[in-house]
Amino acid sequence: MQRKSIAIYGRAFNSSVVPYVEQLFSYLKEKDVLIYIHSEFYDFLRLQFDCPDDFLLYYSHSDLPTNILFLLSLGGDGSMLSAVSQVRDSGIPIAGINFGRLGFLASIHKSEIKKALDDIFDGKYTLQARDLLEVSGSDKKIFGQENFALNDITVFRHDTSSMITINAVLNGELLNSYWADGIIIATPTGSTAYSLSCGGPIIMPGSGNFVITPISPHNLNVRPIIISADSELELEIESRTEKYILSCDSKSETLETTTKLTIRRAPFRINLIRLDSDSFFSTLREKLLWGLDVRNY
């Protein structure tokens, strides 16, 4: 019988969660699971504890085996966003163990590792396809081969206290000229992240929409707007410094205002593993404290 194989990816974390990582590796050893681990993450783990030395290493997306069952991300939602760059368009599912705080994406609690992985190996889960955004520049290649975002693509002002003007054209028609600190284009996945903190709506995954949320707009009647995921958005930025910052999830670049942007749905989706016990609405109630009366605490 062929051994089950998975990949493990993560970033540096607090030493307080080392016992949970040790528990994870003990569990996988008992299950006789073949482990491919990201080389940089493995170097970090070896400094934290007596890490097993029988792992197989991979170094980037290009040498990640395609026959693995899933990729397991260790950390918080930031690690999950970074893990997207590991699987890209391979279709490999991603599951996340939450060592962070909120955990909208990394949904497995660190105290429930064994039960969650038992369910995954037993097939008691569903795959949830999530849309991504893709950004391209008019005069340069932005972010190389990682010009996609699971959460959001954001334009910020650069090195100035003055607002910038973002001329937004949607499907060839002028949408608005935003005079603001910046603008966020978020997926349903990213609607509970930066966009939410700037007053954007929460969008259910799979809704087939994106949301455009201005950051501190000068005109208070300029509100977030939900657009079809089939839309194409073109942005032209005006700034006193003739520069602006573009972020794509956890990646960022400083660009000249001569660089116009085109944002559209990426040509592939990411598959997130969702256990039968997971619920979008229960996550909202738990993470956003819906239904709690603070007067009782």
C-alpha positions as CSV (number, residue, x, y, z in Angstrom):
1,M,0.0,0.0,0.0
2,Q,1.4,3.4,-1.0
3,R,2.2,5.8,1.8
4,K,0.1,8.9,2.1
5,S,2.2,12.0,1.5
6,I,1.6,15.7,2.4
7,A,3.5,18.9,2.3
8,I,4.1,21.2,5.2
9,Y,4.7,25.0,4.9
10,G,5.0,27.7,7.5
11,R,6.8,30.8,8.7
12,A,8.6,31.7,12.0
13,F,6.3,31.5,15.0
14,N,6.4,32.0,18.8
15,S,8.2,29.2,20.7
16,S,5.1,28.7,22.8
17,V,3.5,26.6,20.1
18,V,6.5,24.3,19.7
19,P,4.7,21.5,21.8
20,Y,1.8,21.5,19.2
21,V,4.3,21.1,16.3
22,E,6.0,18.2,18.1
23,Q,2.5,16.7,18.7
24,L,1.8,17.1,15.0
25,F,5.0,15.4,13.9
26,S,4.4,12.5,16.4
27,Y,0.9,12.0,15.0
28,L,2.2,12.0,11.4
29,K,4.9,9.5,12.3
30,E,2.3,7.2,13.9
31,K,0.3,7.4,10.7
32,D,3.4,6.7,8.6
33,V,2.8,9.8,6.5
34,L,5.5,10.8,4.1
35,I,6.3,14.5,4.7
36,Y,7.7,17.1,2.2
37,I,8.6,20.2,4.1
38,H,9.7,23.6,2.8
39,S,13.4,24.0,3.2
40,E,13.4,27.4,4.9
41,F,10.7,26.4,7.3
42,Y,12.6,23.3,8.1
43,D,15.7,25.3,8.9
44,F,13.7,27.4,11.3
45,L,12.2,24.3,13.0
46,R,15.6,22.8,13.6
47,L,16.5,25.8,15.7
48,Q,13.4,25.4,17.9
49,F,13.5,21.7,18.9
50,D,14.9,18.3,18.0
51,C,13.2,18.1,14.7
52,P,13.0,14.8,12.8
53,D,15.7,14.4,10.1
54,D,13.8,12.0,7.8
55,F,11.7,14.7,6.0
56,L,11.9,15.3,2.3
57,L,12.6,18.9,1.4
58,Y,11.2,21.0,-1.3
59,Y,12.4,24.5,-2.1
60,S,9.7,26.3,-4.1
61,H,6.5,25.8,-6.1
62,S,8.5,24.3,-9.0
63,D,9.6,21.2,-7.1
64,L,6.5,20.7,-4.9
65,P,5.3,17.2,-5.6
66,T,1.9,17.1,-7.4
67,N,0.9,13.7,-5.9
68,I,0.6,14.9,-2.3
69,L,-2.9,14.8,-0.7
70,F,-2.7,18.4,0.6
71,L,-0.5,21.1,1.8
72,L,-0.6,21.8,5.6
73,S,0.1,25.4,6.6
74,L,1.4,26.0,10.1
75,G,0.8,29.5,11.5
76,G,-2.0,32.1,11.1
77,D,-3.9,33.5,8.1
78,G,-0.7,35.2,6.9
79,S,1.0,31.8,6.5
80,M,-2.1,30.6,4.6
81,L,-1.8,33.5,2.2
82,S,1.9,32.8,1.7
83,A,1.1,29.1,1.2
84,V,-1.0,30.1,-1.9
85,S,2.2,30.9,-3.6
86,Q,3.4,27.4,-3.0
87,V,0.5,25.6,-4.6
88,R,-0.5,28.2,-7.2
89,D,-2.5,26.6,-10.0
90,S,-1.6,23.0,-9.1
91,G,-5.0,22.3,-7.6
92,I,-3.4,20.9,-4.4
93,P,-5.8,21.5,-1.4
94,I,-4.6,23.6,1.5
95,A,-5.4,23.1,5.2
96,G,-4.2,25.4,8.0
97,I,-3.5,24.9,11.6
98,N,-4.0,28.2,13.4
99,F,-1.1,29.4,15.6
100,G,-2.3,33.0,15.3
101,R,-5.3,34.9,16.5
102,L,-8.2,35.3,14.2
103,G,-7.9,32.3,11.9
104,F,-10.5,32.9,9.2
105,L,-8.4,30.9,6.8
106,A,-6.3,28.7,9.1
107,S,-9.4,27.0,10.6
108,I,-7.9,24.1,12.6
109,H,-7.3,25.0,16.2
110,K,-4.0,24.0,17.6
111,S,-5.6,22.0,20.3
112,E,-7.6,19.9,17.8
113,I,-4.8,18.8,15.5
114,K,-5.3,15.0,15.9
115,K,-9.1,15.0,15.4
116,A,-8.9,17.4,12.4
117,L,-6.3,15.4,10.6
118,D,-8.1,12.1,11.4
119,D,-11.1,13.6,9.6
120,I,-9.1,14.8,6.6
121,F,-7.4,11.4,6.2
122,D,-10.8,9.8,6.4
123,G,-12.2,12.0,3.7
124,K,-14.6,13.9,6.1
125,Y,-14.2,17.3,4.5
126,T,-15.2,19.3,1.5
127,L,-13.1,21.4,-0.9
128,Q,-14.0,25.0,-1.1
129,A,-12.8,26.8,-4.3
130,R,-11.8,30.4,-3.6
131,D,-11.4,33.1,-6.3
132,L,-8.2,35.1,-6.5
133,L,-7.4,38.5,-8.0
134,E,-4.7,39.1,-10.6
135,V,-2.9,42.4,-11.2
136,S,-0.8,43.5,-14.1
137,G,1.1,46.7,-15.0
138,S,0.9,48.7,-18.2
139,D,4.7,49.1,-18.5
140,K,6.3,46.5,-16.3
141,K,5.8,43.0,-14.9
142,I,4.6,43.3,-11.3
143,F,5.4,40.6,-8.6
144,G,6.9,38.3,-11.2
145,Q,4.9,35.0,-11.3
146,E,3.2,35.8,-8.0
147,N,0.9,38.6,-9.2
148,F,-2.2,37.1,-7.6
149,A,-3.9,37.6,-4.3
150,L,-6.4,35.5,-2.3
151,N,-7.3,38.4,0.0
152,D,-6.9,41.7,-1.7
153,I,-4.9,44.0,-3.9
154,T,-4.4,47.5,-2.5
155,V,-3.1,50.8,-3.6
156,F,-1.6,53.2,-1.0
157,R,-0.2,56.7,-1.0
158,H,3.6,56.7,-0.8
159,D,5.8,59.0,1.2
160,T,3.3,61.8,1.6
161,S,0.5,62.9,3.9
162,S,-1.5,64.1,0.9
163,M,-4.3,61.9,-0.5
164,I,-3.9,60.4,-3.9
165,T,-6.4,60.3,-6.8
166,I,-7.3,56.8,-8.2
167,N,-9.1,57.0,-11.5
168,A,-11.1,53.7,-11.7
169,V,-12.5,52.4,-15.0
170,L,-14.7,49.4,-14.8
171,N,-15.3,47.3,-18.0
172,G,-14.3,50.4,-20.1
173,E,-16.5,52.8,-18.3
174,L,-15.4,55.4,-15.7
175,L,-16.5,54.3,-12.3
176,N,-15.1,57.0,-10.1
177,S,-12.1,59.2,-9.3
178,Y,-11.3,58.3,-5.7
179,W,-9.6,61.0,-3.7
180,A,-8.4,59.0,-0.7
181,D,-5.5,57.4,1.1
182,G,-5.9,54.4,-1.1
183,I,-8.2,51.8,-2.4
184,I,-8.8,48.1,-1.7
185,I,-10.0,45.5,-4.2
186,A,-11.0,42.4,-2.2
187,T,-12.2,38.9,-2.9
188,P,-15.0,37.4,-0.7
189,T,-12.1,35.7,1.2
190,G,-10.5,39.1,1.8
191,S,-13.8,40.8,2.6
192,T,-13.2,39.9,6.3
193,A,-9.7,41.4,6.3
194,Y,-8.5,44.9,5.5
195,S,-11.6,45.8,3.5
196,L,-13.8,45.1,6.6
197,S,-11.7,47.4,8.8
198,C,-12.3,50.2,6.2
199,G,-16.0,49.8,6.3
200,G,-16.5,47.2,3.5
201,P,-19.2,44.5,3.6
202,I,-18.7,40.8,4.4
203,I,-19.2,38.7,1.3
204,M,-19.9,35.0,1.5
205,P,-17.3,32.8,-0.3
206,G,-18.5,31.6,-3.7
207,S,-20.7,34.7,-4.2
208,G,-19.0,35.5,-7.5
209,N,-18.2,39.1,-6.5
210,F,-15.4,41.4,-5.5
211,V,-15.6,44.6,-3.5
212,I,-14.0,48.0,-4.0
213,T,-13.4,49.8,-0.7
214,P,-11.8,53.2,-0.5
215,I,-9.4,54.0,2.3
216,S,-10.4,57.1,4.2
217,P,-12.0,58.9,1.2
218,H,-12.2,62.7,1.2
219,N,-15.9,62.5,0.3
220,L,-17.8,60.6,3.0
221,N,-20.6,59.7,0.5
222,V,-18.1,57.5,-1.5
223,R,-18.9,54.1,-0.3
224,P,-17.7,50.5,-1.0
225,I,-19.2,48.9,-4.1
226,I,-19.6,45.2,-4.9
227,I,-18.8,44.3,-8.5
228,S,-19.0,41.1,-10.5
229,A,-16.0,38.8,-10.4
230,D,-16.1,38.8,-14.2
231,S,-15.3,42.5,-14.3
232,E,-12.0,44.1,-15.4
233,L,-10.9,47.1,-13.4
234,E,-8.3,49.6,-14.6
235,L,-6.6,52.0,-12.2
236,E,-4.6,55.2,-13.0
237,I,-3.0,56.9,-10.0
238,E,-2.2,60.5,-9.5
239,S,0.1,61.5,-6.6
240,R,2.3,64.5,-5.6
241,T,5.2,62.2,-5.2
242,E,4.6,60.5,-8.5
243,K,4.8,57.2,-6.7
244,Y,2.4,54.8,-5.0
245,I,2.5,51.5,-3.1
246,L,0.8,48.4,-4.5
247,S,0.3,45.4,-2.2
248,C,-0.8,42.0,-3.3
249,D,-1.7,40.1,-0.1
250,S,1.6,40.0,1.8
251,K,3.7,41.3,-1.1
252,S,4.3,45.0,-2.0
253,E,6.1,47.2,-4.5
254,T,6.6,50.9,-5.0
255,L,5.6,52.0,-8.5
256,E,5.7,55.1,-10.6
257,T,2.4,56.8,-11.3
258,T,3.1,56.1,-15.0
259,T,2.3,52.5,-14.3
260,K,-1.4,51.8,-14.9
261,L,-2.9,48.8,-13.3
262,T,-5.4,46.2,-14.6
263,I,-7.1,43.9,-12.1
264,R,-9.2,40.9,-12.9
265,R,-10.1,37.5,-11.6
266,A,-7.1,35.2,-11.7
267,P,-7.2,32.3,-14.2
268,F,-7.2,29.7,-11.4
269,R,-8.7,29.1,-8.0
270,I,-7.4,27.8,-4.7
271,N,-8.9,24.8,-3.0
272,L,-9.3,25.2,0.8
273,I,-10.1,22.1,2.9
274,R,-13.1,22.7,5.1
275,L,-14.1,20.2,7.7
276,D,-17.7,19.1,8.3
277,S,-17.6,21.0,11.6
278,D,-16.5,24.3,9.9
279,S,-19.2,26.9,9.3
280,F,-18.7,30.4,7.7
281,F,-21.4,31.9,10.0
282,S,-20.1,30.2,13.2
283,T,-16.7,31.6,12.3
284,L,-18.1,35.1,12.0
285,R,-19.9,34.8,15.3
286,E,-16.8,33.5,17.0
287,K,-14.2,35.8,15.5
288,L,-16.2,39.0,15.3
289,L,-18.1,38.3,18.6
290,W,-21.5,38.6,17.0
291,G,-24.4,38.2,19.3
292,L,-22.4,39.0,22.5
293,D,-23.5,41.7,24.8
294,V,-20.4,43.3,26.2
295,R,-22.4,44.7,29.1
296,N,-22.5,41.1,30.5
297,Y,-18.7,41.0,30.8
